[in-house]
Amino acid sequence: MRDGGPVTGRDSELREVARTLRSTGAPARTLLVVGAAGTGKTALLEQARRAVAEEGARVLRLRCHDGGGTPGAAVLAEGVHSALGQVHGRRGTARAGAVRRTPRQPNGSYGSYGSYGELSLLSALGEALGDAARDTPFALVVDDVERLPAPTAAALGLLLRVFRPAGVPVVMAGRPVRPAAGASSQLTAAADRLLTLAPLRPADVEALVVRRLGRPVEPALVTAVLRALGPMAGVPEAVLSVLDSMEEHGDLLELGGQVCLTGPEKALRLTTDVARLGRLCWPGHPPDGAALAAAAAVARTLEHAEIRLDDLHRLKPGGPRRAGLVDRAVTPLVGDGILTVDGDGRASFAVPALAAALRALPTHHDVSSLHALITRSLSDRIGARTAGGGHPRLAEHVTAAGSLLDDTLAVDVLLAAARTDARSDWPRSVRAYASALRRLSPHDPRTPHVLRESAELSLRHGDHPGALALGEPLLACLDAGPAGEDRDRSAYVTAVWASAALHEHRLPYAARHEHRLPYGSARGVRGPRVLEHLPGAAGFTDLGAAYGIGGVASRPGDGARPAPVPGRPGGSGALPSPAELRLAAAAAGGRAGLLDALGALPPDAYGARTLDRLRNAAAHADLADALAAVLGDRYAGAGDSTAARYHAMVGSYLTGDWDRALACARRIEARSRTRGTEAGPAQAARALAAEIHCARGELGHARAWLDLVPDTVTPPAGRLGETEPAVLVGPARGGPGGRAGGRTAGARERSARGRGADTAAVSDLRPAGGHAPAHAGGAGRTGGPARGGGLPHDARGGALRPGPGAR
């Protein structure tokens, strides 16, 4: 809309404005277009003007906003004279010039509205416009009528109501008029019709985003923009402002022909250009520098902690200066509708994208001291533990206060709040535990207990990012040398942490393949340190490598026979035992390794259907489904992790819903590139997306996905029905490869040449003995084995018999 292109979502309004501009002569009428700031009023008028101009109609702009004279009829006369100067016939211009020379009073005015001088001037203006329209028909357009000085707006309203120019259609545009604006309300009364620009519908917003970016977009991106804008979601200028910020910060990524969001949704913001931001969000009276600095301080205060009016009132008797400052800043923001206050007195920004923009603006106010004051206002009166347990939201204020609160007070408040919130608001409880662990010393006797409580909470609710955040305090605690029960607690936390890393498609640490920084840990801490303390945890790394997690493909059961697994064969609780980990990893390998893993478990532990499900999950590198098959009802769930998203992708793929499967792949990839997340890329999702695109003949998109896959990752369905795993992308880039490598290299060459080889490329990308991708409309055709049918078979075709008593 800024580039003069077509207006999106305003077809009926465009027809109405164009019809009015064409209605010269007897049917001429006056139309007032009303809309909030940024709704596209100017763009609508401009497109309608261009449309009727192409048909031969003439449209003149009446500009009388910044005249040099006294506001009123005189400035209006100047604007009419300038507009008529665009008409070839000069008689009307000469008439308007004579009107401009009407005698005025010494003070430069024409007296009151009822005086003969001003009424005569307005009458002469109406006649001059009518005479000019009889010679050369034209229409008048007046934009931004809310910016007209009150006397000029009153004069224009009187001209259109009493001395309306004959045969001259007039289209005005402006923001809604408040009841108290008497002069502007006369323009509303002078209009024959009022056209209100409603906010764009979500479908129109999506069309606007597509047009602005010039490419198809992932629906999740549009949803994120709508959520970030809140009540401004249908304002075109606000949508374009957010898109500009995305491009500026590199938060957009094209995958599979669609643009995805790779920035945190809470970071989506409007422009930080102060003038543009003021016009968009403070249309009536843009704030000055001091007001913007105060608003930025409020936005930063609300970013980390919930603020209620009671918190500010509680500080008033002592009169702390910073609390008074925030209090003074909150009042005008609430009055402008920028801040909202709910029934509990909780303050929040109505438009999250505005809050994010304000946080990016500079401010000299220190907001940390306010959080410290709010905490101490309760802890000093009723004690730290009582304050934290009775007011658990204080934990966020403690975190935001940082070093302004001593660790003893802070930890007491945080732990009390975390244990209270664990029953009602577990996400806030997880954050409180994490904040407490950052303050606790590794040698503090409470640290192993807090680690265990936090790990149990994250595991119970499938909060894998929260469990990953335990990495640094866990390693520090292990270095401190826990003993006895503390060592058992550390072992439990390590298992939760490793399981969370696998669900986010990360190798928690490198056991035998490579040295890698543990996720969630400080820089310089190497994975082997964990193995030195807890060698039994290596099973998680082996499981991840077997499913292609971390860019390493391993074939369980190859080479030397694995050593017996210590510990109980059957697991209890939500975590798998070492034997169960080995079974899940062995399902991705050959028959011998799987039989060995089953031999270490009770003979009636797994039936044929469960083993079939496990093998199918392993064939598609579906970690979540494999763990669900092994653990059964004990499985706590994958939450919103990468493993859960890939499981949904595989399900859509197997049912033939390719579009949904590709959408899952794009979201997985975008999530792995989002700032502030620990999620890793799903190599199997990349390979499966490439196979789908290649089967559709979209070889360019297939090659783009293949280029993201490391050289040693096994593709989905690549292990089923063959002795050795097919390596999807090895020789194509000089890396180690398997039997499918040469075929993939040929597919790459054909994809570079174009779509002509799409049929051959499908067979080349399909692993030997694997299944072709499902066609969306083909019943019973899937990209892998159907679930739940028959006994699982090994690579050589032999049925894997369940043990006695298996169901």
Solvent accessible surface area in square Angstrom, and as a share of the most:
residue,aa,sasa,rsa
1,M,24,0.11
2,R,116,0.42
3,D,120,0.62
4,G,38,0.37
5,G,20,0.19
6,P,82,0.52
7,V,12,0.07
8,T,17,0.10
9,G,30,0.28
10,R,8,0.03
11,D,91,0.47
12,S,65,0.42
13,E,26,0.12
14,L,34,0.17
15,R,142,0.52
16,E,15,0.07
17,V,0,0.00
18,A,5,0.04
19,R,120,0.44
20,T,0,0.00
21,L,1,0.01
22,R,108,0.39
23,S,17,0.11
24,T,42,0.24
25,G,36,0.34
26,A,109,0.85
27,P,90,0.57
28,A,22,0.17
29,R,65,0.24
30,T,1,0.01
31,L,1,0.01
32,L,3,0.02
33,V,0,0.00
34,V,15,0.09
35,G,2,0.02
36,A,52,0.41
37,A,10,0.08
38,G,22,0.22
39,T,4,0.02
40,G,14,0.13
41,K,16,0.07
42,T,74,0.43
43,A,23,0.17
44,L,0,0.00
45,L,2,0.01
46,E,42,0.19
47,Q,31,0.14
48,A,0,0.00
49,R,66,0.24
50,R,77,0.28
51,A,33,0.26
52,V,0,0.00
53,A,44,0.34
54,E,149,0.67
55,E,110,0.50
56,G,68,0.65
57,A,36,0.28
58,R,78,0.29
59,V,19,0.11
60,L,2,0.01
61,R,58,0.21
62,L,4,0.02
63,R,158,0.57
64,C,3,0.02
65,H,29,0.13
66,D,124,0.64
67,G,35,0.33
68,G,90,0.87
69,G,41,0.40
70,T,70,0.41
71,P,58,0.36
72,G,7,0.07
73,A,2,0.02
74,A,13,0.10
75,V,5,0.03
76,L,0,0.00
77,A,2,0.02
78,E,78,0.35
79,G,4,0.03
80,V,0,0.00
81,H,48,0.21
82,S,75,0.48
83,A,1,0.01
84,L,1,0.01
85,G,32,0.30
86,Q,86,0.38
87,V,3,0.02
88,H,144,0.64
89,G,30,0.29
90,R,150,0.55
91,R,154,0.56
92,G,2,0.02
93,T,20,0.11
94,A,67,0.52
95,R,96,0.35
96,A,0,0.00
97,G,7,0.07
98,A,51,0.40
99,V,8,0.05
100,R,86,0.31
101,R,181,0.66
102,T,36,0.21
103,P,119,0.75
104,R,127,0.46
105,Q,86,0.38
106,P,148,0.93
107,N,113,0.58
108,G,20,0.19
109,S,33,0.22
110,Y,13,0.05
111,G,27,0.26
112,S,81,0.52
113,Y,96,0.36
114,G,63,0.61
115,S,29,0.19
116,Y,185,0.70
117,G,23,0.22
118,E,11,0.05
119,L,55,0.28
120,S,31,0.20
121,L,1,0.00
122,L,0,0.00
123,S,34,0.22
124,A,23,0.18
125,L,0,0.00
126,G,6,0.06
127,E,86,0.38
128,A,0,0.00
129,L,1,0.01
130,G,3,0.03
131,D,22,0.11
132,A,5,0.04
133,A,9,0.07
134,R,163,0.59
135,D,76,0.39
136,T,33,0.19
137,P,77,0.48
138,F,1,0.00
139,A,0,0.00
140,L,5,0.03
141,V,4,0.02
142,V,0,0.00
143,D,20,0.10
144,D,40,0.21
145,V,7,0.04
146,E,56,0.25
147,R,132,0.48
148,L,11,0.06
149,P,41,0.26
150,A,62,0.48
151,P,56,0.35
152,T,0,0.00
153,A,0,0.00
154,A,3,0.03
155,A,0,0.00
156,L,1,0.01
157,G,0,0.00
158,L,32,0.16
159,L,2,0.01
160,L,3,0.02
161,R,131,0.48
162,V,89,0.51
163,F,49,0.20
164,R,91,0.33
165,P,2,0.01
166,A,67,0.52
167,G,19,0.18
168,V,2,0.01
169,P,0,0.00
170,V,3,0.01
171,V,0,0.00
172,M,0,0.00
173,A,0,0.00
174,G,1,0.01
175,R,57,0.21
176,P,81,0.51
177,V,53,0.30
178,R,169,0.62
179,P,140,0.88
180,A,100,0.77
181,A,32,0.24
182,G,44,0.42
183,A,22,0.17
184,S,24,0.15
185,S,45,0.29
186,Q,51,0.22
187,L,3,0.01
188,T,53,0.31
189,A,67,0.52
190,A,4,0.03
191,A,19,0.15
192,D,79,0.41
193,R,105,0.38
194,L,89,0.44
195,L,18,0.09
196,T,84,0.49
197,L,7,0.04
198,A,55,0.43
199,P,87,0.55
200,L,12,0.06
201,R,160,0.58
202,P,87,0.55
203,A,69,0.54
204,D,16,0.09
205,V,0,0.00
206,E,67,0.30
207,A,48,0.37
208,L,1,0.00
209,V,0,0.00
210,V,51,0.30
211,R,78,0.29
212,R,80,0.29
213,L,15,0.07
214,G,61,0.59
215,R,87,0.32
216,P,77,0.48
217,V,9,0.05
218,E,3,0.01
219,P,68,0.43
220,A,40,0.31
221,L,1,0.00
222,V,9,0.05
223,T,57,0.33
224,A,3,0.02
225,V,0,0.00
226,L,40,0.20
227,R,140,0.51
228,A,5,0.04
229,L,0,0.00
230,G,31,0.30
231,P,95,0.60
232,M,27,0.12
233,A,20,0.16
234,G,5,0.04
235,V,13,0.07
236,P,1,0.01
237,E,45,0.20
238,A,0,0.00
239,V,0,0.00
240,L,6,0.03
241,S,0,0.00
242,V,0,0.00
243,L,0,0.00
244,D,34,0.17
245,S,9,0.06
246,M,2,0.01
247,E,74,0.33
248,E,130,0.58
249,H,80,0.36
250,G,55,0.53
251,D,10,0.05
252,L,35,0.18
253,L,42,0.21
254,E,80,0.36
255,L,12,0.06
256,G,14,0.13
257,G,15,0.15
258,Q,47,0.21
259,V,1,0.00
260,C,2,0.01
261,L,26,0.13
262,T,12,0.07
263,G,5,0.05
264,P,32,0.20
265,E,65,0.29
266,K,137,0.58
267,A,39,0.30
268,L,5,0.03
269,R,48,0.17
270,L,0,0.00
271,T,15,0.09
272,T,46,0.27
273,D,76,0.40
274,V,74,0.43
275,A,63,0.49
276,R,47,0.17
277,L,1,0.00
278,G,4,0.04
279,R,133,0.49
280,L,11,0.05
281,C,18,0.11
282,W,12,0.04
283,P,55,0.35
284,G,58,0.56
285,H,114,0.51
286,P,84,0.53
287,P,28,0.18
288,D,94,0.48
289,G,57,0.55
290,A,76,0.59
291,A,45,0.35
292,L,13,0.07
293,A,14,0.11
294,A,14,0.11
295,A,3,0.02
296,A,0,0.00
297,A,2,0.02
298,V,3,0.01
299,A,0,0.00
300,R,76,0.28
301,T,1,0.01
302,L,34,0.17
303,E,62,0.28
304,H,107,0.48
305,A,5,0.04
306,E,34,0.15
307,I,4,0.02
308,R,56,0.20
309,L,52,0.26
310,D,88,0.45
311,D,0,0.00
312,L,2,0.01
313,H,96,0.43
314,R,58,0.21
315,L,10,0.05
316,K,111,0.47
317,P,121,0.76
318,G,71,0.69
319,G,54,0.52
320,P,34,0.21
321,R,205,0.75
322,R,107,0.39
323,A,4,0.03
324,G,21,0.20
325,L,38,0.19
326,V,11,0.06
327,D,25,0.13
328,R,157,0.57
329,A,9,0.07
330,V,8,0.05
331,T,91,0.53
332,P,74,0.47
333,L,10,0.05
334,V,58,0.34
335,G,68,0.65
336,D,59,0.30
337,G,46,0.44
338,I,11,0.06
339,L,3,0.01
340,T,63,0.36
341,V,52,0.30
342,D,64,0.33
343,G,87,0.84
344,D,87,0.45
345,G,14,0.13
346,R,78,0.28
347,A,8,0.06
348,S,53,0.34
349,F,23,0.10
350,A,27,0.21
351,V,10,0.06
352,P,66,0.41
353,A,0,0.00
354,L,4,0.02
355,A,8,0.06
356,A,7,0.05
357,A,0,0.00
358,L,0,0.00
359,R,50,0.18
360,A,46,0.35
361,L,14,0.07
362,P,114,0.72
363,T,26,0.15
364,H,151,0.67
365,H,33,0.15
366,D,67,0.35
367,V,28,0.16
368,S,33,0.21
369,S,21,0.13
370,L,1,0.01
371,H,2,0.01
372,A,3,0.02
373,L,56,0.28
374,I,0,0.00
375,T,0,0.00
376,R,89,0.33
377,S,21,0.13
378,L,9,0.04
379,S,8,0.05
380,D,108,0.56
381,R,162,0.59
382,I,74,0.38
383,G,31,0.30
384,A,18,0.14
385,R,167,0.61
386,T,83,0.48
387,A,0,0.00
388,G,0,0.00
389,G,26,0.25
390,G,55,0.53
391,H,68,0.30
392,P,23,0.15
393,R,30,0.11
394,L,2,0.01
395,A,3,0.03
396,E,28,0.12
397,H,0,0.00
398,V,0,0.00
399,T,59,0.35
400,A,19,0.15
401,A,2,0.02
402,G,29,0.28
403,S,113,0.73
404,L,76,0.38
405,L,3,0.01
406,D,86,0.44
407,D,75,0.39
408,T,101,0.59
409,L,32,0.16
410,A,0,0.00
411,V,3,0.02
412,D,26,0.14
413,V,0,0.00
414,L,0,0.00
415,L,8,0.04
416,A,20,0.15
417,A,1,0.00
418,A,0,0.00
419,R,104,0.38
420,T,39,0.22
421,D,3,0.01
422,A,28,0.22
423,R,196,0.72
424,S,94,0.61
425,D,50,0.26
426,W,76,0.27
427,P,54,0.34
428,R,35,0.13
429,S,0,0.00
430,V,13,0.07
431,R,127,0.46
432,A,4,0.03
433,Y,7,0.03
434,A,21,0.17
435,S,4,0.03
436,A,0,0.00
437,L,9,0.04
438,R,166,0.61
439,R,46,0.17
440,L,17,0.08
441,S,55,0.35
442,P,50,0.31
443,H,143,0.64
444,D,29,0.15
445,P,106,0.67
446,R,90,0.33
447,T,3,0.02
448,P,8,0.05
449,H,76,0.34
450,V,0,0.00
451,L,1,0.00
452,R,74,0.27
453,E,52,0.23
454,S,1,0.01
455,A,0,0.00
456,E,54,0.24
457,L,3,0.02
458,S,1,0.00
459,L,20,0.10
460,R,141,0.52
461,H,69,0.31
462,G,7,0.07
463,D,23,0.12
464,H,8,0.04
465,P,66,0.42
466,G,11,0.11
467,A,2,0.02
468,L,0,0.00
469,A,54,0.42
470,L,3,0.01
471,G,0,0.00
472,E,91,0.41
473,P,27,0.17
474,L,0,0.00
475,L,3,0.02
476,A,34,0.26
477,C,2,0.01
478,L,1,0.00
479,D,80,0.41
480,A,36,0.28
481,G,50,0.48
482,P,22,0.14
483,A,78,0.60
484,G,55,0.53
485,E,122,0.55
486,D,41,0.21
487,R,94,0.34
488,D,96,0.50
489,R,48,0.17
490,S,2,0.01
491,A,40,0.31
492,Y,46,0.17
493,V,0,0.00
494,T,1,0.00
495,A,19,0.15
496,V,2,0.01
497,W,0,0.00
498,A,0,0.00
499,S,10,0.07
500,A,1,0.01
501,A,0,0.00
502,L,2,0.01
503,H,4,0.02
504,E,2,0.01
505,H,7,0.03
506,R,52,0.19
507,L,1,0.00
508,P,0,0.00
509,Y,0,0.00
510,A,2,0.02
511,A,25,0.19
512,R,181,0.66
513,H,71,0.32
514,E,62,0.28
515,H,132,0.59
516,R,59,0.21
517,L,55,0.27
518,P,0,0.00
519,Y,38,0.14
520,G,23,0.22
521,S,16,0.10
522,A,39,0.30
523,R,215,0.79
524,G,65,0.63
525,V,21,0.12
526,R,125,0.46
527,G,0,0.00
528,P,35,0.22
529,R,60,0.22
530,V,0,0.00
531,L,32,0.16
532,E,135,0.61
533,H,43,0.19
534,L,18,0.09
535,P,94,0.59
536,G,49,0.47
537,A,11,0.08
538,A,15,0.12
539,G,22,0.21
540,F,10,0.04
541,T,0,0.00
542,D,38,0.20
543,L,1,0.01
544,G,0,0.00
545,A,0,0.00
546,A,0,0.00
547,Y,6,0.02
548,G,4,0.04
549,I,1,0.01
550,G,21,0.20
551,G,17,0.17
552,V,30,0.17
553,A,36,0.28
554,S,34,0.22
555,R,44,0.16
556,P,24,0.15
557,G,46,0.44
558,D,79,0.41
559,G,78,0.75
560,A,92,0.72
561,R,182,0.66
562,P,65,0.41
563,A,77,0.60
564,P,124,0.78
565,V,47,0.27
566,P,101,0.63
567,G,63,0.60
568,R,130,0.48
569,P,60,0.38
570,G,29,0.28
571,G,17,0.17
572,S,73,0.47
573,G,47,0.46
574,A,28,0.22
575,L,20,0.10
576,P,15,0.10
577,S,2,0.01
578,P,47,0.29
579,A,5,0.04
580,E,6,0.03
581,L,6,0.03
582,R,48,0.18
583,L,0,0.00
584,A,0,0.00
585,A,8,0.06
586,A,5,0.04
587,A,2,0.01
588,A,1,0.01
589,G,6,0.06
590,G,12,0.12
591,R,89,0.33
592,A,70,0.54
593,G,11,0.11
594,L,0,0.00
595,L,63,0.32
596,D,33,0.17
597,A,1,0.01
598,L,34,0.17
599,G,65,0.62
600,A,42,0.32
601,L,13,0.07
602,P,58,0.36
603,P,91,0.57
604,D,85,0.44
605,A,45,0.35
606,Y,26,0.10
607,G,8,0.07
608,A,23,0.18
609,R,165,0.60
610,T,43,0.25
611,L,3,0.01
612,D,10,0.05
613,R,94,0.34
614,L,3,0.01
615,R,18,0.07
616,N,7,0.04
617,A,1,0.00
618,A,1,0.01
619,A,3,0.02
620,H,3,0.01
621,A,4,0.03
622,D,0,0.00
623,L,2,0.01
624,A,5,0.04
625,D,2,0.01
626,A,0,0.00
627,L,8,0.04
628,A,18,0.14
629,A,7,0.05
630,V,6,0.04
631,L,9,0.04
632,G,41,0.39
633,D,155,0.80
634,R,68,0.25
635,Y,44,0.17
636,A,39,0.30
637,G,24,0.23
638,A,12,0.10
639,G,47,0.46
640,D,93,0.48
641,S,0,0.00
642,T,1,0.01
643,A,1,0.01
644,A,23,0.18
645,R,66,0.24
646,Y,1,0.00
647,H,66,0.29
648,A,49,0.38
649,M,0,0.00
650,V,0,0.00
651,G,28,0.27
652,S,10,0.06
653,Y,2,0.01
654,L,18,0.09
655,T,112,0.65
656,G,4,0.04
657,D,62,0.32
658,W,9,0.03
659,D,92,0.48
660,R,152,0.55
661,A,0,0.00
662,L,7,0.04
663,A,13,0.10
664,C,17,0.10
665,A,1,0.01
666,R,16,0.06
667,R,92,0.34
668,I,3,0.01
669,E,2,0.01
670,A,8,0.06
671,R,39,0.14
672,S,20,0.13
673,R,97,0.35
674,T,22,0.13
675,R,121,0.44
676,G,88,0.84
677,T,56,0.33
678,E,60,0.27
679,A,2,0.02
680,G,0,0.00
681,P,35,0.22
682,A,0,0.00
683,Q,11,0.05
684,A,5,0.04
685,A,2,0.02
686,R,23,0.08
687,A,2,0.02
688,L,1,0.00
689,A,0,0.00
690,A,0,0.00
691,E,14,0.06
692,I,0,0.00
693,H,5,0.02
694,C,3,0.02
695,A,21,0.16
696,R,82,0.30
697,G,1,0.01
698,E,50,0.22
699,L,2,0.01
700,G,54,0.52
701,H,65,0.29
702,A,1,0.01
703,R,97,0.35
704,A,53,0.41
705,W,4,0.01
706,L,4,0.02
707,D,69,0.36
708,L,53,0.26
709,V,1,0.00
710,P,43,0.27
711,D,39,0.20
712,T,46,0.27
713,V,2,0.01
714,T,6,0.03
715,P,4,0.03
716,P,1,0.01
717,A,4,0.03
718,G,0,0.00
719,R,21,0.08
720,L,32,0.16
721,G,51,0.49
722,E,10,0.05
723,T,61,0.36
724,E,88,0.39
725,P,27,0.17
726,A,2,0.01
727,V,25,0.14
728,L,7,0.03
729,V,0,0.00
730,G,0,0.00
731,P,62,0.39
732,A,31,0.24
733,R,103,0.38
734,G,72,0.69
735,G,19,0.18
736,P,95,0.60
737,G,43,0.41
738,G,30,0.29
739,R,144,0.53
740,A,4,0.03
741,G,0,0.00
742,G,51,0.49
743,R,79,0.29
744,T,1,0.00
745,A,25,0.19
746,G,18,0.18
747,A,3,0.02
748,R,19,0.07
749,E,107,0.48
750,R,41,0.15
751,S,15,0.10
752,A,62,0.48
753,R,175,0.64
754,G,29,0.28
755,R,152,0.56
756,G,83,0.80
757,A,24,0.19
758,D,45,0.23
759,T,112,0.65
760,A,47,0.36
761,A,0,0.00
762,V,31,0.18
763,S,52,0.33
764,D,27,0.14
765,L,9,0.04
766,R,70,0.26
767,P,5,0.03
768,A,35,0.27
769,G,57,0.55
770,G,17,0.16
771,H,76,0.34
772,A,36,0.28
773,P,3,0.02
774,A,0,0.00
775,H,82,0.37
776,A,73,0.57
777,G,78,0.75
778,G,25,0.24
779,A,103,0.80
780,G,79,0.76
781,R,128,0.47
782,T,37,0.22
783,G,0,0.00
784,G,2,0.02
785,P,25,0.16
786,A,74,0.57
787,R,99,0.36
788,G,25,0.24
789,G,53,0.51
790,G,59,0.57
791,L,51,0.25
792,P,4,0.03
793,H,98,0.44
794,D,8,0.04
795,A,22,0.17
796,R,171,0.62
797,G,50,0.48
798,G,29,0.28
799,A,22,0.17
800,L,1,0.00
801,R,172,0.63
802,P,43,0.27
803,G,26,0.25
804,P,112,0.70
805,G,67,0.65
806,A,27,0.21
807,R,245,0.89
